[in-house]
């Protein structure tokens, strides 16, 4: 374990009470027992944050939490991240590695020293942040590795009261940014102007860095999915798509709205009306006892009836909560889509952005981040869902 002394107070920047983190560790251990896993190697920054409170943009280098069913967890981290780790967590068992070390050798050596080499070891194999080379090297040196994907994600699906409060805070930031963005839409403004105002206002309101950049595009560019700002100057007759997120203690909320410079064509108006109706149907279906598929089908039914099926070949929404780049959502936790029969529970949070496109011409759509309550759901935005014509 580390013999290097940290220069900061333990847990001084941790955003969770110690008791809540300990309860999460206990719940994860129960799930490991259920799956027949003795030790889990946790590598995803969202899952690590959920279990320990550790947050750092430095997850581009290897870090791992070794979580045993019995015994204390151990955190493997690059030396440069030591003070960050100590400040953000209550973890005291720390294994450091320097930039000239092979983190796989460090991990295997630690497992051997702790006597875990013959234990049933699992790893979140489908995590975004587990390079194939690292996984193959660990498997070659440790032998059989069980798939522990979903162990922590299952726990993350239902938010605690403290998590919900963080998402509610993020929602106030994203609303502030979206209001200013919509107010900036005008002929002569650039896409960059919009984003600068949107993110600037969200940051002034309290937002931290977000898991993904705003999706802001105008004119024909708005008809290309996931377009981002690129200096284009708005002209009369332009559609403008604005979608953004904001963050509080790594918990995100997101919003999508659409504006038009001048009067929108009738086709766009009809499609926008369909999106608004589809979102309302999804929100009405989002309640305890329904399934994720039920919510999606409520949205899809509206779109199919309007004749826009070919323009909507995607999920209705996804879970929201902890996020690090490259995404602001928790699509790997839950999706609202066909075949996902997970039952909706109070405390789940979803972002639902029904959108319709004429590809290469325009996109219309609208979204809400909504918290599931005891008898339905509660959208977090007060901004009008109507298409804004300026």
Backbone torsions as a table, in degrees:
resi	resn	phi	psi	omega
1	UNK	NA	166.9	-174.3
2	UNK	-61.0	135.1	171.9
3	UNK	-110.5	6.2	178.8
4	UNK	-90.5	126.9	-177.5
5	UNK	-81.0	133.3	174.8
6	UNK	-79.3	154.1	-177.3
7	UNK	-100.2	5.9	-176.8
8	UNK	-122.4	161.8	179.6
9	UNK	-75.4	135.8	-179.5
10	UNK	-59.0	126.9	173.7
11	UNK	72.7	12.6	-173.8
12	UNK	-64.4	-26.0	179.5
13	UNK	-112.8	11.0	179.9
14	UNK	-65.5	134.1	-175.5
15	UNK	-95.7	5.3	177.6
16	UNK	-125.1	148.5	170.2
17	UNK	-64.7	145.7	-179.4
18	UNK	-55.7	-40.0	-177.1
19	UNK	-62.2	-36.4	179.5
20	UNK	-68.0	-39.9	177.6
21	UNK	-65.3	-40.6	179.2
22	UNK	-64.1	-37.4	177.6
23	UNK	-65.8	-36.7	178.3
24	UNK	-67.2	-41.3	177.4
25	UNK	-60.5	-44.9	179.3
26	UNK	-61.3	-41.6	179.9
27	UNK	-66.4	-39.3	177.9
28	UNK	-64.3	-39.4	179.0
29	UNK	-63.0	-39.7	178.1
30	UNK	-62.1	-39.1	178.1
31	UNK	-68.3	-36.3	176.4
32	UNK	-62.9	-43.5	177.9
33	UNK	-59.6	-43.4	-179.5
34	UNK	-60.7	-33.2	-177.9
35	UNK	-91.7	-1.5	179.7
36	UNK	73.7	37.2	179.0
37	UNK	-116.8	133.1	-179.0
38	UNK	-92.3	-36.5	-178.6
39	UNK	-139.4	131.2	176.6
40	UNK	-111.4	134.6	172.4
41	UNK	-95.2	108.0	-177.2
42	UNK	-97.0	122.1	-176.3
43	UNK	-119.0	-22.1	-177.6
44	UNK	-70.9	132.6	-177.5
45	UNK	-62.4	-33.0	177.9
46	UNK	-66.1	-44.6	-179.8
47	UNK	-68.5	-38.7	176.3
48	UNK	-62.2	-44.4	178.5
49	UNK	-61.7	-43.4	-179.3
50	UNK	-60.2	-39.8	-175.2
51	UNK	-85.6	-26.9	-172.1
52	UNK	-127.0	-22.8	-173.2
53	UNK	92.3	-3.9	-178.2
54	UNK	-68.0	126.1	175.2
55	UNK	-139.8	129.3	179.3
56	UNK	-163.0	140.3	171.9
57	UNK	-64.8	-8.5	-178.1
58	UNK	-76.0	13.4	177.8
59	UNK	-71.2	-1.1	174.0
60	UNK	-70.0	-14.4	169.9
61	UNK	-104.0	160.9	-173.5
62	UNK	-63.1	130.3	167.0
63	UNK	-144.4	149.4	-177.2
64	UNK	-153.2	141.5	171.9
65	UNK	-104.1	121.8	174.5
66	UNK	-92.4	111.5	-175.3
67	UNK	-110.4	104.4	177.4
68	UNK	-88.6	154.4	174.7
69	UNK	-65.1	-36.0	177.1
70	UNK	-125.6	136.2	-178.3
71	UNK	102.7	171.3	-176.3
72	UNK	-80.6	141.5	173.4
73	UNK	-64.2	154.7	177.1
74	UNK	-128.3	135.9	-178.7
75	UNK	-108.1	124.1	175.1
76	UNK	-99.3	124.5	-174.4
77	UNK	-151.3	151.3	175.6
78	UNK	-61.6	142.3	-177.2
79	UNK	-52.6	-41.2	-178.2
80	UNK	-59.0	-26.1	-176.0
81	UNK	-90.2	2.3	-174.2
82	UNK	-55.5	-53.5	-175.8
83	UNK	-66.3	-34.1	175.0
84	UNK	-61.6	-45.4	-179.1
85	UNK	-63.2	-45.4	-179.3
86	UNK	-64.4	-41.0	-178.8
87	UNK	-65.9	-35.0	-172.4
88	UNK	-95.3	-9.2	-175.1
89	UNK	-135.9	173.5	172.0
90	UNK	-108.5	14.7	178.8
91	UNK	-71.5	129.6	179.1
92	UNK	-113.0	-18.4	176.0
93	UNK	-89.5	104.1	-172.7
94	UNK	-127.5	130.5	175.6
95	UNK	-112.5	114.4	-177.2
96	UNK	-93.8	150.3	169.5
97	UNK	-134.5	149.1	179.8
98	UNK	-95.8	170.3	-173.7
99	UNK	-69.0	-13.1	177.2
100	UNK	-97.1	7.0	-178.6
101	UNK	-99.2	154.7	173.3
102	UNK	-92.0	113.0	-176.0
103	UNK	-62.4	-25.5	175.9
104	UNK	-66.2	-45.2	177.8
105	UNK	-62.3	-38.2	178.1
106	UNK	-62.6	-44.4	-179.1
107	UNK	-64.6	-48.6	-178.9
108	UNK	-64.7	-40.9	178.6
109	UNK	-62.0	-40.3	179.1
110	UNK	-66.5	-45.3	178.5
111	UNK	-58.5	-40.3	179.2
112	UNK	-66.2	-45.3	-179.1
113	UNK	-62.8	-33.1	-179.5
114	UNK	-84.0	-3.3	178.2
115	UNK	76.1	24.8	-176.6
116	UNK	-98.8	2.8	-171.8
117	UNK	-64.5	-23.2	178.9
118	UNK	-101.5	7.4	177.2
119	UNK	-81.0	164.3	175.5
120	UNK	-81.2	106.7	-174.3
121	UNK	-101.0	136.3	177.9
122	UNK	-123.6	158.9	177.9
123	UNK	-147.0	149.2	-179.7
124	UNK	-76.7	85.1	-169.4
125	UNK	-63.6	-26.3	-175.7
126	UNK	-98.0	12.8	178.0
127	UNK	-67.9	147.8	-179.1
128	UNK	-67.6	-24.9	-167.0
129	UNK	-108.5	25.1	176.1
130	UNK	-112.8	96.1	-179.3
131	UNK	-59.6	145.9	-179.6
132	UNK	-57.5	-40.5	-178.7
133	UNK	-62.4	-40.4	178.6
134	UNK	-65.6	-46.3	-179.4
135	UNK	-61.4	-47.1	-179.3
136	UNK	-62.8	-38.7	179.1
137	UNK	-66.6	-41.2	177.5
138	UNK	-64.1	-42.9	-179.3
139	UNK	-65.4	-38.7	179.7
140	UNK	-64.0	-33.8	-175.2
141	UNK	-95.3	-21.7	-178.4
142	UNK	-105.0	-15.2	-176.8
143	UNK	87.7	-144.3	-177.7
144	UNK	-63.2	131.7	175.7
145	UNK	-122.5	128.7	-179.9
146	UNK	-82.1	151.3	178.6
147	UNK	-82.2	115.1	179.5
148	UNK	-104.7	16.3	179.3
149	UNK	-58.6	135.4	177.6
150	UNK	93.0	-11.6	179.8
151	UNK	-58.1	-51.0	-178.0
152	UNK	-84.2	-36.5	-179.1
153	UNK	-58.6	-37.3	178.5
154	UNK	-58.8	-38.6	179.7
155	UNK	-72.7	-33.6	-176.8
156	UNK	-71.9	-17.4	-173.0
157	UNK	-62.0	-40.4	179.9
158	UNK	-101.7	121.4	-174.7
159	UNK	-87.1	144.6	173.3
160	UNK	-76.0	171.3	178.4
161	UNK	-59.5	-39.5	-179.7
162	UNK	-67.8	-34.9	176.7
163	UNK	-67.8	-42.1	178.9
164	UNK	-60.1	-40.4	179.7
165	UNK	-63.4	-36.7	178.6
166	UNK	-66.9	-40.7	177.8
167	UNK	-66.5	-38.9	176.4
168	UNK	-61.0	-39.4	176.7
169	UNK	-64.1	-45.9	178.1
170	UNK	-58.4	-36.5	-179.4
171	UNK	-64.6	-34.8	177.5
172	UNK	-68.2	-34.5	179.6
173	UNK	-69.1	-43.9	-178.0
174	UNK	-69.2	-33.0	177.1
175	UNK	-65.8	-41.4	178.4
176	UNK	-60.7	-43.8	179.8
177	UNK	-66.2	-41.1	-178.6
178	UNK	-67.4	-39.2	179.3
179	UNK	-60.2	-43.6	-180.0
180	UNK	-69.7	-38.7	177.4
181	UNK	-59.7	-46.2	178.5
182	UNK	-63.2	-36.5	-179.6
183	UNK	-71.2	-18.4	-178.3
184	UNK	-88.2	-14.2	-179.4
185	UNK	-64.6	120.1	178.7
186	UNK	-169.3	152.3	175.2
187	UNK	-57.7	133.1	-179.8
188	UNK	100.9	-26.1	175.1
189	UNK	-73.1	155.3	177.6
190	UNK	-105.5	162.4	174.1
191	UNK	-57.1	-37.4	178.5
192	UNK	-63.9	-37.8	176.5
193	UNK	-58.2	-45.2	-178.6
194	UNK	-60.7	-49.8	-176.7
195	UNK	-65.6	-39.5	178.9
196	UNK	-60.5	-42.9	179.0
197	UNK	-68.8	-43.9	-178.3
198	UNK	-60.8	-52.3	-176.7
199	UNK	-72.5	-36.1	178.4
200	UNK	-60.8	-44.0	-178.9
201	UNK	-69.3	-39.8	178.1
202	UNK	-62.9	-40.1	178.7
203	UNK	-67.8	-42.6	176.5
204	UNK	-60.0	-35.2	180.0
205	UNK	-71.4	-22.3	177.3
206	UNK	140.8	-4.7	-174.5
207	UNK	-67.5	143.6	168.7
208	UNK	-89.9	-173.5	177.0
209	UNK	-65.2	145.9	-173.2
210	UNK	-104.1	164.6	-176.7
211	UNK	-75.8	-19.3	177.9
212	UNK	-151.4	149.6	-178.6
213	UNK	-67.0	157.3	173.6
214	UNK	-60.3	148.5	176.5
215	UNK	-106.2	92.7	-176.7
216	UNK	-125.2	124.1	179.4
217	UNK	-151.2	161.1	-174.5
218	UNK	-140.3	165.5	178.2
219	UNK	58.3	-149.0	179.8
220	UNK	-59.3	-25.7	179.5
221	UNK	-62.6	-26.7	-178.5
222	UNK	-68.8	-15.4	177.9
223	UNK	-86.0	9.2	176.9
224	UNK	-111.1	119.2	-177.2
225	UNK	-56.4	142.0	176.2
226	UNK	59.6	34.3	173.2
227	UNK	-73.5	145.4	177.7
228	UNK	-121.3	164.6	-174.0
229	UNK	-61.5	143.7	-176.6
230	UNK	-151.6	44.5	170.3
231	UNK	72.5	1.1	-176.5
232	UNK	-64.3	138.0	178.9
233	UNK	-93.0	131.6	-177.4
234	UNK	-71.3	141.5	178.7
235	UNK	-126.6	165.0	175.8
236	UNK	-57.5	136.6	-179.5
237	UNK	89.3	1.0	-176.6
238	UNK	-82.6	135.3	164.2
239	UNK	-78.8	151.9	178.1
240	UNK	-137.1	119.4	178.0
241	UNK	-100.5	128.7	179.6
242	UNK	-128.0	119.1	175.1
243	UNK	-138.0	133.4	-176.6
244	UNK	-154.7	165.4	174.3
245	UNK	-129.8	164.1	171.3
246	UNK	-137.5	165.7	-168.0
247	UNK	-138.6	138.3	172.6
248	UNK	-132.7	115.8	-179.0
249	UNK	53.1	42.4	179.4
250	UNK	72.5	1.7	176.5
251	UNK	-95.6	132.5	-170.8
252	UNK	-112.4	152.6	165.2
253	UNK	-133.7	149.9	-175.9
254	UNK	-135.1	159.6	178.2
255	UNK	-146.2	146.5	170.1
256	UNK	-127.3	134.8	172.5
257	UNK	-142.2	163.9	-178.7
258	UNK	-131.1	139.7	174.8
259	UNK	-127.1	163.7	177.9
260	UNK	-136.9	134.0	176.1
261	UNK	-83.5	98.7	-172.8
262	UNK	99.1	-160.8	-178.5
263	UNK	-85.4	131.3	177.4
264	UNK	-74.3	146.0	176.6
265	UNK	-65.3	157.5	-177.2
266	UNK	-57.9	-38.8	179.7
267	UNK	-59.0	-45.6	179.5
268	UNK	-65.5	-38.1	178.6
269	UNK	-63.1	-43.4	179.5
270	UNK	-64.2	-42.4	-179.8
271	UNK	-66.4	-37.8	178.2
272	UNK	-66.7	-41.6	176.6
273	UNK	-58.0	-39.0	179.1
274	UNK	-64.4	-43.2	179.3
275	UNK	-61.7	-42.3	-179.8
276	UNK	-63.6	-43.6	178.8
277	UNK	-65.9	-40.1	-179.7
278	UNK	-65.0	-40.4	177.4
279	UNK	-64.0	-43.3	178.9
280	UNK	-60.6	-38.9	178.8
281	UNK	-66.6	-40.9	178.8
282	UNK	-65.2	-41.8	179.0
283	UNK	-64.2	-38.6	178.5
284	UNK	-65.5	-32.6	-179.0
285	UNK	-83.8	-15.6	-176.6
286	UNK	-80.2	93.5	-177.4
287	UNK	-155.7	157.6	-179.0
288	UNK	-56.5	138.2	179.8
289	UNK	97.9	-26.6	173.6
290	UNK	-74.7	166.3	174.5
291	UNK	-105.9	164.5	175.5
292	UNK	-57.5	-38.3	178.6
293	UNK	-64.5	-39.1	179.3
294	UNK	-58.0	-42.7	-179.0
295	UNK	-65.4	-44.3	178.5
296	UNK	-61.2	-44.3	-176.8
297	UNK	-66.8	-30.5	175.9
298	UNK	-63.3	-41.3	176.8
299	UNK	-68.8	-47.0	-176.4
300	UNK	-62.4	-35.8	-178.8
301	UNK	-61.1	-41.0	179.0
302	UNK	-64.3	-43.7	-177.8
303	UNK	-67.6	-41.8	178.6
304	UNK	-62.5	-43.5	-178.9
305	UNK	-61.1	-34.8	179.9
306	UNK	-80.0	-7.4	177.1
307	UNK	87.1	20.6	-177.1
308	UNK	-109.3	24.4	-176.0
309	UNK	-54.0	-43.8	-176.5
310	UNK	-67.9	-17.3	178.7
311	UNK	-93.0	0.2	-177.4
312	UNK	-135.3	79.1	179.6
313	UNK	-112.2	60.7	-177.1
314	UNK	-156.3	174.1	177.2
315	UNK	-71.4	157.7	178.8
316	UNK	-76.9	-32.2	-178.2
317	UNK	-175.5	-172.5	-174.9
318	UNK	-153.9	160.3	178.5
319	UNK	-63.4	150.0	175.8
320	UNK	-123.3	148.6	179.3
321	UNK	167.6	-122.1	-178.1
322	UNK	-73.2	131.2	176.4
323	UNK	-149.0	141.4	168.3
324	UNK	-123.7	158.0	176.4
325	UNK	-53.6	139.6	23.5
326	UNK	-103.7	19.3	-176.6
327	UNK	-139.4	157.0	175.8
328	UNK	-104.2	-1.6	-177.8
329	UNK	-111.3	176.9	177.5
330	UNK	-116.5	51.6	179.7
331	UNK	-61.9	-22.9	177.0
332	UNK	-81.5	-6.0	176.2
333	UNK	-94.1	-55.7	177.2
334	UNK	-150.8	143.3	171.4
335	UNK	-125.3	146.9	172.5
336	UNK	-92.6	96.7	-173.7
337	UNK	-159.8	167.7	178.5
338	UNK	-57.0	133.7	176.1
339	UNK	87.6	-8.8	178.4
340	UNK	-93.1	103.0	-172.6
341	UNK	-104.1	20.8	173.8
342	UNK	-61.5	134.3	-177.7
343	UNK	-80.4	132.6	178.3
344	UNK	-68.4	136.8	179.4
345	UNK	-129.6	153.4	173.5
346	UNK	-57.2	139.1	-178.8
347	UNK	97.9	-13.3	172.2
348	UNK	-72.9	151.3	-179.2
349	UNK	-133.6	133.7	-177.3
350	UNK	-133.4	148.6	167.6
351	UNK	-107.4	126.5	-177.0
352	UNK	-123.0	107.4	-177.9
353	UNK	-116.1	71.1	175.6
354	UNK	-61.8	126.7	-178.2
355	UNK	-139.0	146.1	177.8
356	UNK	-126.9	143.3	-175.0
357	UNK	-131.1	147.5	156.6
358	UNK	-106.8	100.6	-168.6
359	UNK	-55.5	131.9	-179.6
360	UNK	80.9	0.8	178.2
361	UNK	-122.1	-56.6	179.3
362	UNK	-163.9	162.9	171.2
363	UNK	-127.7	138.6	168.3
364	UNK	-122.8	150.9	-179.9
365	UNK	178.2	171.4	-178.7
366	UNK	-156.4	150.2	-178.8
367	UNK	-144.7	163.7	170.2
368	UNK	-141.5	146.0	163.5
369	UNK	-96.1	126.1	-172.9
370	UNK	-132.3	140.2	177.8
371	UNK	-99.3	130.7	177.2
372	UNK	-75.7	128.3	-179.5
373	UNK	-106.3	-172.7	-178.0
374	UNK	-65.3	-28.3	-175.5
375	UNK	-131.3	13.0	179.8
376	UNK	172.8	-132.1	177.5
377	UNK	-148.1	163.2	-178.1
378	UNK	-129.1	104.7	175.2
379	UNK	-65.1	148.4	-172.8
380	UNK	-101.4	-0.5	-179.0
381	UNK	-110.1	148.5	175.6
382	UNK	-110.7	5.7	-178.4
383	UNK	-76.6	137.2	177.9
384	UNK	-53.9	140.2	178.4
385	UNK	-87.3	-5.9	-176.4
386	UNK	-68.7	151.2	172.6
387	UNK	-63.2	127.4	-178.5
388	UNK	-91.5	121.9	176.3
389	UNK	-107.5	125.2	-175.9
390	UNK	-124.2	NA	NA
